[in-house]
Amino acid sequence: MKKSVVLFGKGDLCIKAGEWFLASQEYELRCVVPVTPEPAWTSSLAGWARERRIHVVEDGRTESIPGATGDDWRADLAFSIFYDKIIKPWFIGKCGRILNLHNGPLPRYRGISPINWALKNGESEHGVTIHEITPGIDDGPILAQVKFSIYPEIDEVIEVYRRCLDFGWLLFEKTVPRLDRIKARPQDESRALYYDKDDSLRLGDRKGFTRVQSI
């Protein structure tokens, strides 16, 4: 019997993961929960799912997943790729495993805009992490991680974001087939670094995908 999957998120990498689950002999993609409203600058997860007759949770809320609030509802796996809402404990408890792909080298750069902050802070290295979702923010045990070089003096956020998509896909396809054999490791709280929405005012010219070029 195939394992049931709920896919959360947005954009090209999330769609690529959805295609992987559709082709898998081990998993059955039950539904997708898109970010709402979906951003115009990337491909539509909801549109992709509708074309393939996969159920779309149109309002992007866990409470609206068919049957999810019932006592008997369970999912073997929930996977989040750039989903923008905090998933609540009641839903976490209904998943055999619930994972997130984060555009940062956890425990550093938890929270929002991890790429922007890494460039703002002059880092020479960034990364992508797959970790377990907990009631906290990006603080769950790590299953897999890849790190790569970045160049704050020349890199724009959009360039590092695209690199994250490439490395994120590599991490996904090498990790998910091994989930039953991987033991997650706790994050080192002494190295944790977190930014929230209120911190964004300090990003300056790193707030957007590209810096404003002076004439």
C-alpha positions as CSV (number, residue, x, y, z in Angstrom):
1,M,0.0,0.0,0.0
2,K,1.4,3.4,-1.0
3,K,2.2,6.0,1.7
4,S,-0.1,9.1,1.6
5,V,1.6,12.5,1.0
6,V,0.4,16.1,1.5
7,L,2.5,18.7,-0.3
8,F,2.7,22.3,0.9
9,G,4.4,25.2,-0.8
10,K,4.9,27.2,-4.0
11,G,7.0,27.4,-7.1
12,D,9.1,25.3,-9.4
13,L,10.9,23.2,-6.8
14,C,7.7,22.3,-5.1
15,I,6.2,21.3,-8.5
16,K,9.3,19.2,-9.2
17,A,8.8,17.4,-5.9
18,G,5.2,16.8,-6.8
19,E,6.2,15.2,-10.1
20,W,8.6,13.0,-8.1
21,F,5.8,11.8,-5.8
22,L,3.5,11.2,-8.7
23,A,6.1,9.0,-10.4
24,S,6.9,7.1,-7.2
25,Q,5.9,3.5,-6.5
26,E,6.1,4.2,-2.8
27,Y,4.0,7.3,-2.3
28,E,0.6,8.6,-3.3
29,L,0.1,12.4,-3.5
30,R,-3.2,13.1,-1.7
31,C,-3.4,16.8,-2.1
32,V,-1.5,20.1,-2.4
33,V,-1.7,23.1,-0.1
34,P,-0.4,26.1,-2.0
35,V,0.8,29.5,-0.6
36,T,-2.1,31.9,-1.1
37,P,-2.1,34.1,-3.0
38,E,0.5,32.4,-5.2
39,P,3.3,34.7,-6.3
40,A,3.3,35.8,-9.9
41,W,7.1,35.5,-10.3
42,T,7.1,31.7,-10.1
43,S,5.2,28.7,-11.5
44,S,1.7,27.9,-10.0
45,L,1.6,24.8,-7.8
46,A,-2.2,25.0,-7.8
47,G,-2.3,25.2,-11.6
48,W,0.0,22.3,-11.9
49,A,-2.1,20.2,-9.5
50,R,-5.4,21.0,-11.3
51,E,-3.9,19.9,-14.6
52,R,-3.1,16.6,-13.1
53,R,-6.4,16.2,-11.2
54,I,-4.8,16.4,-7.8
55,H,-6.9,18.0,-5.1
56,V,-6.0,21.6,-4.4
57,V,-6.7,23.2,-1.0
58,E,-7.7,26.5,-2.5
59,D,-7.4,28.7,0.6
60,G,-4.0,27.3,1.5
61,R,-5.0,26.3,5.1
62,T,-4.4,23.0,6.8
63,E,-7.9,23.1,8.3
64,S,-9.4,22.9,4.8
65,I,-7.7,19.7,3.9
66,P,-10.6,17.2,3.4
67,G,-11.1,15.3,6.6
68,A,-8.0,16.7,8.3
69,T,-9.9,17.9,11.4
70,G,-11.5,14.6,11.9
71,D,-10.3,12.1,14.5
72,D,-9.4,9.4,12.1
73,W,-7.5,11.4,9.5
74,R,-3.8,10.7,9.0
75,A,-1.0,11.3,6.5
76,D,2.1,9.2,6.3
77,L,4.2,12.2,5.1
78,A,3.7,15.9,4.8
79,F,6.3,17.9,3.0
80,S,6.7,21.7,2.9
81,I,8.7,23.5,0.3
82,F,8.6,27.3,0.8
83,Y,5.2,27.2,2.5
84,D,4.6,30.5,4.3
85,K,2.4,29.6,7.3
86,I,3.3,28.1,10.7
87,I,1.9,24.5,10.8
88,K,0.1,24.0,14.1
89,P,0.7,21.1,16.6
90,W,-2.7,19.6,16.0
91,F,-1.8,18.9,12.3
92,I,1.8,17.9,13.1
93,G,0.4,15.2,15.3
94,K,-1.6,13.7,12.5
95,C,1.4,13.1,10.3
96,G,3.6,10.1,10.4
97,R,6.4,12.4,9.3
98,I,6.3,16.1,8.5
99,L,9.3,17.8,6.9
100,N,10.4,21.2,5.5
101,L,12.9,22.2,3.0
102,H,14.5,25.5,4.1
103,N,16.7,27.8,2.1
104,G,19.3,28.2,4.8
105,P,22.1,26.3,6.6
106,L,20.2,25.6,9.8
107,P,20.5,26.3,12.7
108,R,21.7,29.5,11.1
109,Y,19.2,31.7,9.3
110,R,16.0,30.4,10.7
111,G,12.9,32.5,9.9
112,I,12.3,34.7,6.8
113,S,14.6,35.9,4.0
114,P,17.5,33.6,4.8
115,I,19.3,34.3,1.5
116,N,18.9,38.1,1.9
117,W,20.3,38.0,5.4
118,A,23.2,35.8,4.4
119,L,24.3,38.2,1.7
120,K,23.6,41.2,4.0
121,N,25.9,39.7,6.6
122,G,28.7,39.0,4.1
123,E,28.6,35.2,4.4
124,S,30.9,33.2,2.1
125,E,28.7,30.1,2.4
126,H,25.0,29.3,2.4
127,G,23.0,26.1,2.3
128,V,19.7,24.2,2.0
129,T,18.3,22.0,4.8
130,I,15.6,19.3,5.1
131,H,14.4,19.2,8.7
132,E,11.5,17.9,10.8
133,I,8.7,20.4,11.4
134,T,8.1,21.1,15.1
135,P,5.8,23.7,16.8
136,G,8.9,26.1,16.8
137,I,10.2,28.0,13.7
138,D,12.8,26.1,11.7
139,D,14.2,24.5,14.8
140,G,13.4,20.8,14.2
141,P,15.9,18.0,13.9
142,I,17.9,17.9,10.6
143,L,17.7,15.0,8.2
144,A,19.9,16.4,5.4
145,Q,21.9,19.5,4.4
146,V,24.0,20.8,1.6
147,K,26.3,23.9,1.7
148,F,27.7,25.9,-1.2
149,S,29.7,29.0,-1.8
150,I,28.2,32.4,-2.2
151,Y,29.8,35.7,-3.1
152,P,28.2,38.8,-1.4
153,E,30.3,41.2,-3.4
154,I,28.8,40.1,-6.7
155,D,25.8,37.8,-6.0
156,E,22.3,39.1,-6.1
157,V,19.6,37.4,-4.0
158,I,17.9,36.0,-7.1
159,E,21.2,34.3,-8.1
160,V,21.6,32.6,-4.8
161,Y,17.9,31.7,-4.8
162,R,18.3,29.9,-8.1
163,R,21.3,28.1,-6.7
164,C,19.2,27.0,-3.7
165,L,16.6,25.5,-6.2
166,D,19.3,23.5,-7.8
167,F,20.9,22.2,-4.6
168,G,17.4,21.9,-3.0
169,W,16.4,19.5,-5.7
170,L,19.6,17.5,-5.4
171,L,19.0,17.2,-1.6
172,F,15.4,16.2,-2.1
173,E,15.9,13.4,-4.6
174,K,18.9,12.0,-2.6
175,T,17.1,12.2,0.8
176,V,13.4,11.2,0.3
177,P,14.1,7.7,-1.0
178,R,16.1,7.1,2.2
179,L,13.7,8.6,4.8
180,D,13.1,5.3,6.6
181,R,16.8,4.8,7.1
182,I,17.8,8.4,8.1
183,K,18.0,9.4,11.8
184,A,17.5,13.1,12.3
185,R,19.9,15.0,14.4
186,P,19.0,17.9,16.8
187,Q,20.1,21.4,15.9
188,D,22.9,23.0,17.8
189,E,21.0,25.8,19.6
190,S,24.3,27.6,20.4
191,R,24.7,28.4,16.7
192,A,21.1,29.4,16.0
193,L,20.4,32.7,14.2
194,Y,16.8,33.9,13.6
195,Y,15.2,36.7,11.7
196,D,11.6,37.7,11.6
197,K,9.4,40.1,9.6
198,D,10.3,43.0,11.9
199,D,14.0,42.6,11.2
200,S,13.4,43.2,7.5
201,L,13.6,46.9,7.8
202,R,17.4,46.5,8.4
203,L,18.0,44.6,5.1
204,G,18.5,47.9,3.2
205,D,19.5,47.2,-0.5
206,R,19.3,43.4,0.2
207,K,15.5,43.5,0.8
208,G,14.6,42.6,-2.8
209,F,15.7,40.0,-5.4
210,T,18.2,42.5,-6.8
211,R,20.0,45.7,-5.5
212,V,19.1,49.0,-7.0
213,Q,21.9,49.9,-9.4
214,S,23.3,53.4,-9.1
215,I,23.5,55.4,-12.4
